[in-house]
Amino acid sequence: MTFLGISGMQYSGESLANARILLAEDSNVFTSMVGTRVKELFGIEIEICRNFEDLQLAYDRSTEPVTLAISNINLPGAENGEALEYLIDLSIPTIVFTGTFQQETRDRLLAKDIVDYILKDNVFAVDMLAESVCRFLTNHRHHVLIVDDSMTARALLSSRLKRYNFRVSVAENGAKALEILKKSPDIGLVVTDYNMPDIDGFELTRRIRSVRGSHELRVIGVSSSSDRLLSARFLKAGGNDFMLRPFIDEEFYCRVNQNLDTLIQIRTMRSKAPAADVRNVA
């Protein structure tokens, strides 16, 4: 199947029709729109649960694991968010699709380690939801390496990426990162801290670029420094992006997606370009 998302995401690969998706939503309009769109794009027959009891029955009546849930915050029979709590307690990856949203709602949702949230506040909402579904179902094709000498920082970034269904490796220093990269040529993105004791983020990026170009691997630099020139130095060293800590989940996920989308686009262009022109696509 082939899919082009609203933000520029491209996917071409195996069918996603075997995924089991539950939609916990009581609005006839949205169940119809979402069900039709996901069936049209991915060939997936969504199981619709219009109330909390339906959701519980859908889970209990089948031994087939649920790949992903899409849930409103409030459902009939679960007016205080019990449906979302139920899904989280079952460790079912969940995208929240809601028309009710405030800052405290956002903080509460992300604290529950949901996959994503989509607001029903614009005409593109269903297409944005479809893209979020596609990303989750296909992110496993991407292998990301996190490089940071802080165990806490590695754990935080790793948990964020695994929440989105990426394959993740971690390295506590630059030397270990280079060793992992040599053994894992499928790694397409490196997220590296700047301030590390043996090989800092700049030098690591330079060494990576000596063997792998931007058409093969993307590099995002991160730092807690207040030095605003770090971003320029990272880019000059061969990095593709840079983020200052602390950053919010949505920004981090967006930057990761943008860099991997660019990588896919470059690879697609190179595969289609005449041999004489391939060296110019990077």
TORKOL-4160 file (C-alpha; in steps of 0.2 Angstrom, whole numbers, padded with zeros to 4 digits, m for minus):
282
<pt num="1" X="0000" Y="0000" Z="0000"/>
<pt num="2" X="0005" Y="0018" Z="m0002"/>
<pt num="3" X="0000" Y="0033" Z="0009"/>
<pt num="4" X="0004" Y="0051" Z="0008"/>
<pt num="5" X="m0001" Y="0060" Z="0025"/>
<pt num="6" X="m0007" Y="0078" Z="0027"/>
<pt num="7" X="0010" Y="0083" Z="0034"/>
<pt num="8" X="0020" Y="0075" Z="0020"/>
<pt num="9" X="0023" Y="0058" Z="0028"/>
<pt num="10" X="0025" Y="0045" Z="0015"/>
<pt num="11" X="0023" Y="0026" Z="0017"/>
<pt num="12" X="0025" Y="0012" Z="0004"/>
<pt num="13" X="0025" Y="m0005" Z="0010"/>
<pt num="14" X="0016" Y="m0020" Z="0017"/>
<pt num="15" X="m0003" Y="m0019" Z="0020"/>
<pt num="16" X="m0009" Y="m0013" Z="0037"/>
<pt num="17" X="m0026" Y="m0022" Z="0036"/>
<pt num="18" X="m0021" Y="m0035" Z="0049"/>
<pt num="19" X="m0021" Y="m0022" Z="0063"/>
<pt num="20" X="m0035" Y="m0023" Z="0075"/>
<pt num="21" X="m0041" Y="m0005" Z="0080"/>
<pt num="22" X="m0054" Y="m0001" Z="0092"/>
<pt num="23" X="m0063" Y="0016" Z="0091"/>
<pt num="24" X="m0072" Y="0022" Z="0107"/>
<pt num="25" X="m0083" Y="0036" Z="0101"/>
<pt num="26" X="m0102" Y="0039" Z="0103"/>
<pt num="27" X="m0104" Y="0052" Z="0089"/>
<pt num="28" X="m0112" Y="0044" Z="0074"/>
<pt num="29" X="m0103" Y="0058" Z="0063"/>
<pt num="30" X="m0086" Y="0054" Z="0069"/>
<pt num="31" X="m0088" Y="0035" Z="0069"/>
<pt num="32" X="m0093" Y="0036" Z="0051"/>
<pt num="33" X="m0080" Y="0048" Z="0045"/>
<pt num="34" X="m0066" Y="0039" Z="0054"/>
<pt num="35" X="m0071" Y="0021" Z="0050"/>
<pt num="36" X="m0074" Y="0026" Z="0032"/>
<pt num="37" X="m0057" Y="0035" Z="0030"/>
<pt num="38" X="m0047" Y="0021" Z="0039"/>
<pt num="39" X="m0055" Y="0008" Z="0028"/>
<pt num="40" X="m0052" Y="0018" Z="0012"/>
<pt num="41" X="m0034" Y="0021" Z="0016"/>
<pt num="42" X="m0028" Y="0006" Z="0025"/>
<pt num="43" X="m0041" Y="m0008" Z="0022"/>
<pt num="44" X="m0044" Y="m0009" Z="0041"/>
<pt num="45" X="m0061" Y="m0013" Z="0048"/>
<pt num="46" X="m0062" Y="m0003" Z="0064"/>
<pt num="47" X="m0072" Y="m0010" Z="0078"/>
<pt num="48" X="m0083" Y="0004" Z="0085"/>
<pt num="49" X="m0088" Y="0005" Z="0103"/>
<pt num="50" X="m0101" Y="0018" Z="0107"/>
<pt num="51" X="m0101" Y="0016" Z="0126"/>
<pt num="52" X="m0090" Y="0010" Z="0140"/>
<pt num="53" X="m0099" Y="m0007" Z="0140"/>
<pt num="54" X="m0096" Y="m0010" Z="0121"/>
<pt num="55" X="m0077" Y="m0006" Z="0124"/>
<pt num="56" X="m0076" Y="m0019" Z="0138"/>
<pt num="57" X="m0085" Y="m0032" Z="0128"/>
<pt num="58" X="m0074" Y="m0029" Z="0112"/>
<pt num="59" X="m0059" Y="m0033" Z="0123"/>
<pt num="60" X="m0066" Y="m0047" Z="0132"/>
<pt num="61" X="m0074" Y="m0057" Z="0118"/>
<pt num="62" X="m0058" Y="m0059" Z="0107"/>
<pt num="63" X="m0041" Y="m0066" Z="0111"/>
<pt num="64" X="m0034" Y="m0056" Z="0097"/>
<pt num="65" X="m0023" Y="m0042" Z="0104"/>
<pt num="66" X="m0028" Y="m0024" Z="0101"/>
<pt num="67" X="m0015" Y="m0016" Z="0090"/>
<pt num="68" X="m0021" Y="0002" Z="0094"/>
<pt num="69" X="m0036" Y="0011" Z="0101"/>
<pt num="70" X="m0044" Y="0028" Z="0097"/>
<pt num="71" X="m0054" Y="0035" Z="0111"/>
<pt num="72" X="m0064" Y="0050" Z="0116"/>
<pt num="73" X="m0060" Y="0056" Z="0133"/>
<pt num="74" X="m0078" Y="0054" Z="0139"/>
<pt num="75" X="m0090" Y="0040" Z="0134"/>
<pt num="76" X="m0108" Y="0035" Z="0139"/>
<pt num="77" X="m0105" Y="0025" Z="0155"/>
<pt num="78" X="m0088" Y="0033" Z="0157"/>
<pt num="79" X="m0091" Y="0051" Z="0158"/>
<pt num="80" X="m0076" Y="0055" Z="0169"/>
<pt num="81" X="m0062" Y="0047" Z="0158"/>
<pt num="82" X="m0064" Y="0029" Z="0164"/>
<pt num="83" X="m0063" Y="0022" Z="0146"/>
<pt num="84" X="m0046" Y="0030" Z="0144"/>
<pt num="85" X="m0040" Y="0024" Z="0161"/>
<pt num="86" X="m0046" Y="0006" Z="0156"/>
<pt num="87" X="m0036" Y="0006" Z="0140"/>
<pt num="88" X="m0020" Y="0013" Z="0148"/>
<pt num="89" X="m0022" Y="0000" Z="0162"/>
<pt num="90" X="m0023" Y="m0014" Z="0149"/>
<pt num="91" X="m0007" Y="m0007" Z="0141"/>
<pt num="92" X="m0016" Y="m0004" Z="0124"/>
<pt num="93" X="m0008" Y="0010" Z="0114"/>
<pt num="94" X="m0021" Y="0024" Z="0113"/>
<pt num="95" X="m0023" Y="0039" Z="0102"/>
<pt num="96" X="m0035" Y="0052" Z="0110"/>
<pt num="97" X="m0048" Y="0060" Z="0098"/>
<pt num="98" X="m0056" Y="0074" Z="0107"/>
<pt num="99" X="m0065" Y="0090" Z="0105"/>
<pt num="100" X="m0062" Y="0096" Z="0123"/>
<pt num="101" X="m0045" Y="0102" Z="0126"/>
<pt num="102" X="m0036" Y="0114" Z="0139"/>
<pt num="103" X="m0018" Y="0115" Z="0145"/>
<pt num="104" X="m0022" Y="0104" Z="0160"/>
<pt num="105" X="m0031" Y="0091" Z="0149"/>
<pt num="106" X="m0015" Y="0090" Z="0138"/>
<pt num="107" X="m0004" Y="0088" Z="0153"/>
<pt num="108" X="m0015" Y="0075" Z="0161"/>
<pt num="109" X="m0016" Y="0065" Z="0144"/>
<pt num="110" X="0003" Y="0065" Z="0141"/>
<pt num="111" X="0006" Y="0059" Z="0159"/>
<pt num="112" X="m0003" Y="0044" Z="0155"/>
<pt num="113" X="0009" Y="0039" Z="0140"/>
<pt num="114" X="m0004" Y="0040" Z="0127"/>
<pt num="115" X="0002" Y="0038" Z="0109"/>
<pt num="116" X="m0005" Y="0055" Z="0103"/>
<pt num="117" X="m0020" Y="0067" Z="0104"/>
<pt num="118" X="m0029" Y="0074" Z="0089"/>
<pt num="119" X="m0042" Y="0088" Z="0091"/>
<pt num="120" X="m0059" Y="0088" Z="0082"/>
<pt num="121" X="m0057" Y="0107" Z="0079"/>
<pt num="122" X="m0054" Y="0108" Z="0061"/>
<pt num="123" X="m0059" Y="0100" Z="0044"/>
<pt num="124" X="m0042" Y="0091" Z="0043"/>
<pt num="125" X="m0045" Y="0082" Z="0060"/>
<pt num="126" X="m0049" Y="0065" Z="0052"/>
<pt num="127" X="m0035" Y="0065" Z="0040"/>
<pt num="128" X="m0023" Y="0070" Z="0054"/>
<pt num="129" X="m0030" Y="0055" Z="0064"/>
<pt num="130" X="m0027" Y="0044" Z="0049"/>
<pt num="131" X="m0009" Y="0050" Z="0048"/>
<pt num="132" X="m0006" Y="0047" Z="0067"/>
<pt num="133" X="m0013" Y="0029" Z="0065"/>
<pt num="134" X="m0002" Y="0026" Z="0050"/>
<pt num="135" X="0013" Y="0033" Z="0059"/>
<pt num="136" X="0010" Y="0021" Z="0074"/>
<pt num="137" X="0008" Y="0006" Z="0063"/>
<pt num="138" X="0023" Y="0009" Z="0053"/>
<pt num="139" X="0036" Y="0017" Z="0065"/>
<pt num="140" X="0043" Y="0000" Z="0069"/>
<pt num="141" X="0052" Y="0001" Z="0052"/>
<pt num="142" X="0063" Y="0016" Z="0059"/>
<pt num="143" X="0078" Y="0012" Z="0071"/>
<pt num="144" X="0083" Y="0027" Z="0081"/>
<pt num="145" X="0099" Y="0028" Z="0092"/>
<pt num="146" X="0099" Y="0039" Z="0107"/>
<pt num="147" X="0117" Y="0045" Z="0113"/>
<pt num="148" X="0118" Y="0053" Z="0130"/>
<pt num="149" X="0129" Y="0050" Z="0145"/>
<pt num="150" X="0114" Y="0054" Z="0157"/>
<pt num="151" X="0105" Y="0038" Z="0161"/>
<pt num="152" X="0089" Y="0048" Z="0165"/>
<pt num="153" X="0090" Y="0057" Z="0149"/>
<pt num="154" X="0092" Y="0041" Z="0139"/>
<pt num="155" X="0078" Y="0033" Z="0148"/>
<pt num="156" X="0066" Y="0048" Z="0145"/>
<pt num="157" X="0070" Y="0049" Z="0127"/>
<pt num="158" X="0069" Y="0030" Z="0124"/>
<pt num="159" X="0052" Y="0029" Z="0133"/>
<pt num="160" X="0045" Y="0043" Z="0122"/>
<pt num="161" X="0051" Y="0035" Z="0106"/>
<pt num="162" X="0045" Y="0017" Z="0111"/>
<pt num="163" X="0028" Y="0025" Z="0115"/>
<pt num="164" X="0027" Y="0030" Z="0097"/>
<pt num="165" X="0032" Y="0012" Z="0092"/>
<pt num="166" X="0050" Y="0016" Z="0086"/>
<pt num="167" X="0064" Y="0003" Z="0088"/>
<pt num="168" X="0077" Y="0011" Z="0099"/>
<pt num="169" X="0095" Y="0008" Z="0104"/>
<pt num="170" X="0104" Y="0018" Z="0117"/>
<pt num="171" X="0123" Y="0022" Z="0120"/>
<pt num="172" X="0130" Y="0031" Z="0135"/>
<pt num="173" X="0145" Y="0039" Z="0125"/>
<pt num="174" X="0151" Y="0043" Z="0108"/>
<pt num="175" X="0162" Y="0028" Z="0107"/>
<pt num="176" X="0148" Y="0016" Z="0110"/>
<pt num="177" X="0137" Y="0025" Z="0098"/>
<pt num="178" X="0150" Y="0022" Z="0084"/>
<pt num="179" X="0151" Y="0004" Z="0089"/>
<pt num="180" X="0132" Y="0002" Z="0088"/>
<pt num="181" X="0131" Y="0011" Z="0071"/>
<pt num="182" X="0144" Y="0000" Z="0064"/>
<pt num="183" X="0134" Y="m0016" Z="0069"/>
<pt num="184" X="0117" Y="m0008" Z="0064"/>
<pt num="185" X="0117" Y="m0001" Z="0047"/>
<pt num="186" X="0098" Y="0001" Z="0048"/>
<pt num="187" X="0098" Y="0015" Z="0060"/>
<pt num="188" X="0091" Y="0030" Z="0051"/>
<pt num="189" X="0091" Y="0043" Z="0065"/>
<pt num="190" X="0103" Y="0048" Z="0079"/>
<pt num="191" X="0098" Y="0059" Z="0093"/>
<pt num="192" X="0114" Y="0065" Z="0102"/>
<pt num="193" X="0118" Y="0076" Z="0117"/>
<pt num="194" X="0131" Y="0089" Z="0115"/>
<pt num="195" X="0140" Y="0088" Z="0132"/>
<pt num="196" X="0148" Y="0071" Z="0134"/>
<pt num="197" X="0165" Y="0066" Z="0142"/>
<pt num="198" X="0174" Y="0056" Z="0128"/>
<pt num="199" X="0167" Y="0062" Z="0111"/>
<pt num="200" X="0155" Y="0077" Z="0112"/>
<pt num="201" X="0140" Y="0078" Z="0100"/>
<pt num="202" X="0150" Y="0089" Z="0087"/>
<pt num="203" X="0164" Y="0076" Z="0086"/>
<pt num="204" X="0152" Y="0062" Z="0085"/>
<pt num="205" X="0142" Y="0070" Z="0071"/>
<pt num="206" X="0158" Y="0073" Z="0061"/>
<pt num="207" X="0163" Y="0055" Z="0063"/>
<pt num="208" X="0146" Y="0049" Z="0058"/>
<pt num="209" X="0147" Y="0060" Z="0043"/>
<pt num="210" X="0164" Y="0053" Z="0037"/>
<pt num="211" X="0155" Y="0037" Z="0034"/>
<pt num="212" X="0137" Y="0040" Z="0032"/>
<pt num="213" X="0128" Y="0055" Z="0023"/>
<pt num="214" X="0112" Y="0064" Z="0026"/>
<pt num="215" X="0104" Y="0053" Z="0013"/>
<pt num="216" X="0107" Y="0038" Z="0024"/>
<pt num="217" X="0106" Y="0044" Z="0042"/>
<pt num="218" X="0099" Y="0060" Z="0050"/>
<pt num="219" X="0106" Y="0068" Z="0066"/>
<pt num="220" X="0097" Y="0078" Z="0079"/>
<pt num="221" X="0108" Y="0087" Z="0092"/>
<pt num="222" X="0101" Y="0091" Z="0109"/>
<pt num="223" X="0108" Y="0101" Z="0123"/>
<pt num="224" X="0103" Y="0110" Z="0140"/>
<pt num="225" X="0116" Y="0124" Z="0137"/>
<pt num="226" X="0110" Y="0142" Z="0135"/>
<pt num="227" X="0123" Y="0145" Z="0121"/>
<pt num="228" X="0112" Y="0149" Z="0106"/>
<pt num="229" X="0126" Y="0146" Z="0094"/>
<pt num="230" X="0126" Y="0127" Z="0098"/>
<pt num="231" X="0113" Y="0125" Z="0084"/>
<pt num="232" X="0124" Y="0133" Z="0071"/>
<pt num="233" X="0139" Y="0123" Z="0077"/>
<pt num="234" X="0129" Y="0106" Z="0076"/>
<pt num="235" X="0123" Y="0111" Z="0058"/>
<pt num="236" X="0140" Y="0115" Z="0053"/>
<pt num="237" X="0147" Y="0098" Z="0059"/>
<pt num="238" X="0134" Y="0089" Z="0048"/>
<pt num="239" X="0119" Y="0088" Z="0059"/>
<pt num="240" X="0101" Y="0090" Z="0052"/>
<pt num="241" X="0092" Y="0098" Z="0067"/>
<pt num="242" X="0095" Y="0104" Z="0084"/>
<pt num="243" X="0084" Y="0106" Z="0100"/>
<pt num="244" X="0087" Y="0115" Z="0117"/>
<pt num="245" X="0081" Y="0106" Z="0132"/>
<pt num="246" X="0069" Y="0106" Z="0140"/>
<pt num="247" X="0058" Y="0102" Z="0125"/>
<pt num="248" X="0040" Y="0097" Z="0125"/>
<pt num="249" X="0034" Y="0080" Z="0119"/>
<pt num="250" X="0024" Y="0086" Z="0104"/>
<pt num="251" X="0040" Y="0096" Z="0097"/>
<pt num="252" X="0051" Y="0082" Z="0100"/>
<pt num="253" X="0040" Y="0070" Z="0090"/>
<pt num="254" X="0037" Y="0082" Z="0076"/>
<pt num="255" X="0056" Y="0085" Z="0074"/>
<pt num="256" X="0059" Y="0066" Z="0074"/>
<pt num="257" X="0045" Y="0064" Z="0061"/>
<pt num="258" X="0051" Y="0078" Z="0050"/>
<pt num="259" X="0068" Y="0071" Z="0049"/>
<pt num="260" X="0063" Y="0053" Z="0046"/>
<pt num="261" X="0050" Y="0059" Z="0033"/>
<pt num="262" X="0064" Y="0069" Z="0024"/>
<pt num="263" X="0075" Y="0053" Z="0024"/>
<pt num="264" X="0061" Y="0043" Z="0016"/>
<pt num="265" X="0059" Y="0057" Z="0003"/>
<pt num="266" X="0077" Y="0057" Z="m0001"/>
<pt num="267" X="0078" Y="0038" Z="m0002"/>
<pt num="268" X="0063" Y="0038" Z="m0014"/>
<pt num="269" X="0071" Y="0052" Z="m0025"/>
<pt num="270" X="0088" Y="0042" Z="m0026"/>
<pt num="271" X="0079" Y="0026" Z="m0030"/>
<pt num="272" X="0070" Y="0035" Z="m0045"/>
<pt num="273" X="0084" Y="0046" Z="m0051"/>
<pt num="274" X="0096" Y="0041" Z="m0065"/>
<pt num="275" X="0112" Y="0034" Z="m0060"/>
<pt num="276" X="0122" Y="0049" Z="m0065"/>
<pt num="277" X="0111" Y="0060" Z="m0055"/>
<pt num="278" X="0110" Y="0050" Z="m0039"/>
<pt num="279" X="0126" Y="0059" Z="m0031"/>
<pt num="280" X="0117" Y="0075" Z="m0032"/>
<pt num="281" X="0102" Y="0070" Z="m0022"/>
<pt num="282" X="0106" Y="0072" Z="m0003"/>
